Amino acid sequence: MTTLTMRYIKGDFVVTGPDIEPTRFKTRREAKDWCMTHHPGSPIKEIGPIYKPPTRSRPARRGDKSSA
């Protein structure tokens, strides 16, 4: 079983693994669907920040555009 790594790089989701070439996708859903189709059962490790909208318990930071 191959562990796949998915990263968000310059507007694309890039999937890599020890035995596959880097593959680029425009959406996270496309990348995950490809992983499930070509490597069923393999774990997918997502690297990088994931956007979380501000909540009442965690107010927006000063520079956030979402609070305007």
Backbone torsions as a table, in degrees:
resi	resn	phi	psi	omega
1	MET	NA	131.7	-177.0
2	THR	-97.5	133.1	172.9
3	THR	-88.1	121.0	-179.5
4	LEU	-95.8	146.5	178.8
5	THR	-119.4	129.9	178.5
6	MET	-117.3	127.9	179.9
7	ARG	-127.4	151.8	174.0
8	TYR	-100.4	111.4	-175.7
9	ILE	-129.3	117.8	174.8
10	LYS	49.0	47.1	175.3
11	GLY	86.3	-0.4	178.8
12	ASP	-124.4	151.8	172.3
13	PHE	-95.1	122.3	-176.0
14	VAL	-111.0	124.4	178.3
15	VAL	-104.3	128.2	178.0
16	THR	-131.4	164.1	177.2
17	GLY	-165.2	169.4	-177.1
18	PRO	-65.4	-25.8	-176.9
19	ASP	-121.8	18.0	177.5
20	ILE	-131.6	153.3	175.9
21	GLU	-78.5	152.1	177.1
22	PRO	-58.1	133.4	-178.5
23	THR	-124.4	132.1	-175.5
24	ARG	-104.3	143.5	177.7
25	PHE	-138.5	153.4	-179.9
26	LYS	-82.2	-29.6	-178.2
27	THR	-125.8	155.6	177.2
28	ARG	-63.4	-38.9	-179.7
29	ARG	-62.1	-43.5	177.7
30	GLU	-60.3	-43.0	-179.1
31	ALA	-64.0	-45.5	-180.0
32	LYS	-66.0	-40.2	177.7
33	ASP	-61.5	-41.4	178.7
34	TRP	-62.3	-43.8	179.8
35	CYS	-60.4	-44.6	-178.8
36	MET	-65.6	-35.3	-178.9
37	THR	-74.1	-46.4	-173.6
38	HIS	-89.0	-24.8	-179.7
39	HIS	-138.1	67.0	-177.2
40	PRO	-62.6	136.5	178.1
41	GLY	85.9	-10.0	179.5
42	SER	-78.6	138.5	177.9
43	PRO	-71.2	147.9	178.9
44	ILE	-116.4	120.9	179.1
45	LYS	-102.5	119.3	179.7
46	GLU	-95.0	127.7	-178.9
47	ILE	-111.7	138.3	174.8
48	GLY	112.5	169.7	-177.8
49	PRO	-71.3	144.6	175.5
50	ILE	-117.1	127.9	-176.7
51	TYR	-66.2	129.9	174.8
52	LYS	-123.9	118.5	-179.0
53	PRO	-65.3	152.6	-179.6
54	PRO	-64.1	146.1	177.3
55	THR	-123.2	175.3	179.3
56	ARG	-64.3	-36.0	-179.9
57	SER	-76.6	-20.4	179.8
58	ARG	-130.3	90.5	-176.8
59	PRO	-64.7	158.6	-179.9
60	ALA	-65.6	145.2	174.6
61	ARG	-76.1	167.1	-173.4
62	ARG	-58.4	-38.7	-175.0
63	GLY	-90.4	-0.4	-178.0
64	ASP	-66.7	135.0	178.1
65	LYS	-79.6	-23.8	-174.2
66	SER	-69.7	-19.5	-177.1
67	SER	-86.0	-7.1	-177.9
68	ALA	-85.1	NA	NA
